[in-house]
């Protein structure tokens, strides 16, 4: 029985390694790369074909490493939107990691200021060597020559990342929801601007992606609780806990015991209910969405899957199954993603 079990788990791991090919449509970088190269040639860019290929490959590897679930969802992106969505995800990862890579808030502000200057230069159409040398900004350079993406959305993401540098949790749930909207909401909104649709369809899709973005943002913050608790940080709003000192102590104790306290479970449940309400608001608009909009909204499926698992685990974010999913649970997600794609649901 032990031999059969080991062979079975080996087969599951092998399926997981090949999952993006076996269970999802093939959306490799070659087609998107060729499209980028044609775009570069049309705009007489100083970015070479070889450099563009390496930049796109870097973005793909970045998303696969840090947001593999989103990488899988991107395989179902509308035609022509795969490379733009991968680029936007890579931008989100680079800016989100600023806090982790900065030893002090001052260093984090310097890195954010670099991205602000880079954004200004990209919208001015500059082709400086520093911009084209960095893979993500190089791909953003190509992206902004093909699509009219609102600069304000990028700026709002950077402002939210600036608030990340503070060690203080948000004061209220509404402040946390606004943060989620400024990050994942803006990110999905930028993806929506890469699609072609009439004004009426865009208005409905815009409302849906904002709801979905707030849900995804809240779930991201809930999932990060165990990792942040190790450093004495959290995004749980102050209004859900009596005092900051009590919150820090309970998180430390929960991390040490590997189980969340009952009071923190209630706080997590409150946030999960808000996220589920945003998800249902997005789903309520599904019948009025275009097929391309639905494909874009598959990005909320990882959040929906986590919310179901969180409820089954009694909102204990320190549960091992939530922190480190098994190969089988990941395979189940890919099957669910394929099933949702066939049913056109998210």
C-alpha positions in Angstrom: 0.0 0.0 0.0 2.9 2.3 0.8 4.4 1.7 -2.6 1.1 2.3 -4.4 0.6 5.6 -2.4 4.1 6.8 -3.3 3.6 6.1 -7.0 0.2 7.8 -6.9 1.7 10.9 -5.4 4.5 10.9 -7.9 2.0 10.8 -10.7 0.1 13.7 -9.2 3.3 15.7 -8.9 4.1 14.9 -12.5 0.7 16.1 -13.6 1.1 19.3 -11.6 4.5 20.0 -13.3 2.8 19.6 -16.7 -0.5 21.2 -15.7 -0.3 24.4 -17.7 0.1 22.3 -20.8 -2.1 19.4 -20.0 -5.2 21.2 -18.6 -5.0 24.7 -20.1 -4.9 26.0 -23.7 -1.4 26.7 -25.0 -0.5 30.4 -24.7 3.2 30.3 -25.0 5.3 33.4 -25.3 6.2 32.8 -29.0 3.0 34.3 -30.5 2.9 37.2 -28.1 6.6 37.7 -28.7 6.2 37.9 -32.4 3.3 40.4 -31.9 5.6 42.5 -29.7 8.4 42.4 -32.3 6.0 43.6 -35.1 4.9 46.4 -32.8 8.5 47.4 -32.0 9.3 47.5 -35.7 6.2 49.7 -36.5 7.3 52.2 -33.9 10.9 52.3 -34.8 12.0 51.5 -31.3 15.6 51.2 -30.2 14.5 48.0 -28.3 15.8 45.1 -30.4 13.9 41.9 -31.1 16.3 39.9 -29.0 15.9 42.3 -26.0 12.1 42.3 -26.3 12.1 38.5 -26.3 14.2 38.4 -23.1 12.1 41.0 -21.4 8.9 39.1 -22.1 10.5 35.9 -21.0 11.6 37.6 -17.7 8.0 38.8 -17.1 6.7 35.3 -17.7 9.1 33.7 -15.2 8.4 36.4 -12.7 4.6 35.7 -12.8 5.1 32.0 -12.8 7.3 32.2 -9.7 5.3 34.6 -7.5 1.7 34.3 -8.9 1.5 30.9 -10.5 -2.3 30.8 -10.2 -2.6 34.1 -12.1 -0.2 32.7 -14.7 -2.6 29.8 -15.2 -5.6 32.2 -15.4 -3.7 34.3 -18.0 -3.6 31.3 -20.3 -7.4 31.9 -20.8 -6.9 35.5 -21.6 -8.7 37.0 -24.6 -6.9 36.8 -27.9 -4.0 39.3 -28.0 -4.3 40.1 -24.3 -1.9 37.5 -23.0 1.3 39.5 -23.2 -0.3 42.7 -21.8 -1.7 40.8 -18.8 1.6 39.1 -18.1 3.3 42.5 -18.3 0.8 44.1 -15.9 1.2 41.3 -13.5 4.9 41.6 -13.6 4.6 45.3 -12.8 2.4 44.5 -9.9 4.9 42.0 -8.5 7.8 44.3 -8.9 6.1 47.1 -7.0 4.5 44.8 -4.4 7.9 43.4 -3.5 9.4 46.8 -2.8 8.5 46.6 0.9 10.1 43.2 1.3 13.3 44.2 -0.5 13.7 47.5 1.5 15.4 47.4 4.9 13.9 50.8 5.8 10.9 52.9 4.6 13.3 55.5 3.2 14.9 53.0 0.9 11.4 51.9 -0.1 10.4 55.4 -1.0 13.5 55.8 -3.1 12.5 52.7 -5.1 9.0 53.9 -5.5 10.3 57.2 -6.7 12.3 55.4 -9.4 9.1 53.7 -10.6 7.3 57.1 -10.6 10.1 58.6 -12.7 10.1 55.6 -15.0 6.3 55.9 -15.5 6.6 59.6 -16.4 9.4 58.8 -18.9 7.4 55.9 -20.5 4.4 58.1 -21.0 6.6 60.8 -22.6 7.9 58.1 -25.0 11.5 58.2 -23.9 13.8 55.4 -24.9 16.6 55.8 -22.4 18.9 52.8 -21.9 18.0 52.6 -18.2 14.3 52.0 -19.1 14.9 49.5 -21.8 17.4 47.6 -19.7 14.9 46.8 -17.0 12.8 43.9 -18.4 9.4 45.1 -16.9 9.7 48.7 -18.0 10.9 47.5 -21.4 7.7 45.5 -21.8 5.7 48.4 -20.5 7.3 50.6 -23.1 6.0 48.2 -25.8 2.6 47.9 -24.1 2.0 51.7 -24.0 2.7 52.0 -27.7 -0.2 49.6 -28.4 -2.8 50.5 -25.8 -4.0 53.8 -24.3 -3.8 52.9 -20.6 -4.7 55.6 -18.1 -1.7 56.8 -16.3 -3.8 57.6 -13.2 -4.3 53.8 -12.6 -0.6 53.1 -12.5 -0.1 56.1 -10.2 -2.9 54.9 -7.9 -1.1 51.5 -7.6 2.1 53.3 -6.7 0.4 55.4 -4.1 -1.0 52.3 -2.5 2.5 50.7 -2.5 3.7 53.8 -0.7 1.2 53.2 2.1 2.5 49.6 2.2 5.8 51.0 3.7 4.0 51.9 6.9 4.0 49.2 9.7 0.6 50.3 11.0 -2.5 48.4 10.0 -5.5 50.2 8.5 -7.9 51.9 10.8 -11.1 50.5 9.3 -12.5 47.9 6.9 -13.4 50.7 4.4 -9.8 51.8 4.4 -8.7 48.2 3.7 -11.3 47.8 0.9 -10.0 51.1 -0.6 -6.5 49.7 -0.6 -7.6 46.5 -2.3 -9.4 48.6 -4.9 -6.2 50.7 -5.5 -4.1 47.6 -6.1 -5.9 44.7 -7.6 -8.9 46.8 -8.7 -6.7 49.1 -10.7 -4.7 46.1 -12.0 -7.8 44.5 -13.5 -9.0 47.8 -14.7 -5.7 48.2 -16.7 -6.3 44.8 -18.2 -9.8 45.8 -19.2 -8.3 48.7 -21.2 -6.5 46.3 -23.4 -9.8 44.9 -24.7 -11.9 46.3 -27.5 -15.6 46.8 -26.8 -18.4 49.4 -27.1 -19.0 52.0 -24.4 -22.0 50.3 -22.8 -20.2 46.9 -22.5 -17.2 48.7 -21.1 -19.2 50.4 -18.3 -20.7 47.1 -17.2 -17.3 45.3 -17.4 -15.6 48.2 -15.5 -18.0 47.8 -12.6 -17.5 44.0 -12.6 -13.7 44.2 -12.6 -13.7 46.7 -9.8 -15.8 44.4 -7.6 -13.6 41.4 -8.6 -10.5 43.4 -7.9 -11.6 44.4 -4.4 -12.4 40.7 -3.7 -9.0 39.6 -5.0 -7.2 42.3 -3.1 -8.9 41.5 0.2 -8.1 37.8 -0.2 -4.5 38.5 -1.0 -4.2 40.4 2.3 -5.9 37.6 4.2 -3.6 35.0 2.7 -0.6 37.1 3.7 -1.5 37.2 7.4 0.7 34.2 8.4 3.7 35.5 6.5 3.3 39.1 7.9 2.7 37.9 11.5 6.2 36.6 11.6 7.5 40.2 11.2 4.9 41.6 13.6 2.8 43.0 10.7 -0.8 42.6 9.7 -3.6 44.2 7.5 -6.4 43.3 9.9 -8.1 46.7 10.6 -7.8 48.2 14.1 -11.5 48.5 14.4 -11.8 44.7 14.6 -9.4 44.4 17.5 -9.5 46.3 20.8 -5.9 47.6 20.7 -2.8 47.4 18.6 -0.8 45.7 21.3 -3.4 43.0 21.8 -3.5 42.4 18.1 0.2 42.0 17.8 0.3 39.7 20.8 -2.5 37.5 19.5 -0.9 37.2 16.1 2.5 36.3 17.7 0.8 33.7 19.9 -1.2 32.3 16.9 1.9 32.0 14.8 3.8 30.2 17.6 0.9 27.8 18.2 0.1 27.3 14.5 -3.6 28.1 15.1 -5.5 31.4 15.0 -7.3 32.6 18.2 -11.1 32.7 18.2 -11.2 36.5 18.2 -8.9 36.7 15.2 -11.0 34.1 13.5 -14.0 36.4 13.8 -12.0 39.3 12.4 -10.9 37.1 9.4 -14.5 35.9 8.9 -15.6 39.5 8.8 -13.1 40.3 6.1 -13.9 37.2 4.2 -17.6 38.1 4.2 -16.8 41.5 2.7 -14.7 39.8 0.0 -17.5 37.3 -0.8 -20.0 40.2 -1.1 -17.7 41.9 -3.7 -17.4 38.6 -5.5 -21.1 38.1 -5.7 -21.6 41.6 -6.9 -19.2 40.8 -9.8 -21.0 37.5 -10.5 -24.3 39.3 -10.6 -23.2 41.2 -13.7 -21.9 38.0 -15.6 -25.0 37.7 -17.8 -24.3 41.2 -19.2 -20.6 40.7 -19.8 -18.9 40.0 -23.1 -16.9 36.8 -23.5 -13.6 38.7 -23.4 -14.6 40.4 -20.1 -15.4 37.0 -18.6 -12.0 35.7 -19.7 -10.4 38.6 -18.0 -12.4 38.0 -14.8 -11.1 34.4 -14.5 -8.3 36.2 -12.5 -10.7 36.2 -9.5 -11.0 32.4 -9.4 -7.9 31.9 -7.1 -9.6 34.2 -4.6 -12.9 32.4 -4.9 -11.2 29.1 -4.4 -9.3 30.3 -1.3 -12.5 31.7 0.3 -14.2 28.3 0.0 -11.2 26.6 1.5 -10.9 29.3 4.3 -14.6 28.7 5.3 -14.0 24.9 5.4 -11.0 25.5 7.7 -13.1 27.6 10.0 -11.2 30.8 9.0 -7.9 29.7 10.5 -5.4 31.3 8.1 -2.6 29.5 9.9 -3.9 26.1 8.8 -1.1 24.2 6.9 -3.5 23.4 4.0 -4.1 27.1 3.4 -0.5 28.2 3.8 1.1 25.4 1.7 -1.4 23.8 -0.7 -0.6 20.2 -1.7 0.0 19.2 -5.3 -3.4 17.6 -5.4 -5.2 20.8 -4.3 -3.3 22.7 -7.0 -4.4 20.2 -9.6 -8.0 20.5 -8.4 -7.7 24.3 -8.9 -6.5 23.7 -12.5 -9.4 21.4 -13.2 -11.8 23.9 -11.7 -10.3 26.6 -13.9 -10.8 24.6 -17.0 -14.4 23.7 -15.9 -15.1 27.4 -15.2 -13.7 28.3 -18.6 -16.1 25.8 -20.3 -19.1 27.0 -18.3 -18.1 30.7 -18.7 -18.4 31.4 -15.0 -16.0 32.9 -12.4 
